[in-house]
Amino acid sequence: MIRRVQAEQQKQEKKQQQKQQQQQEKQEQQEEQQQQLQQQEQLQQQEQLQQQEQLQQQEQQQQEQLQQEKQQQTE
């Protein structure tokens, strides 16, 4: 009788250990996914910033060219 109870307890403990392990693995996976997401977001933000800077530079160059052309015309 006592043995049966002990066996049952061990079974339960094993189940719980497995459950905990699964939960831990799940958590680790989630954390990993979140990190990947954050990295992707950072990359996207950096790319956007670079694109914006390029656009601004292009606009500036165009403005300068226009002014130069105007100057040439007035000369």
Secondary structure as the mmCIF struct_conf table of DSSP 4:
data_model
#
loop_
_struct_conf.conf_type_id
_struct_conf.id
_struct_conf.beg_label_comp_id
_struct_conf.beg_label_asym_id
_struct_conf.beg_label_seq_id
_struct_conf.end_label_comp_id
_struct_conf.end_label_asym_id
_struct_conf.end_label_seq_id
HELX_RH_AL_P HELX_RH_AL_P1 ILE A 2 THR A 74
#
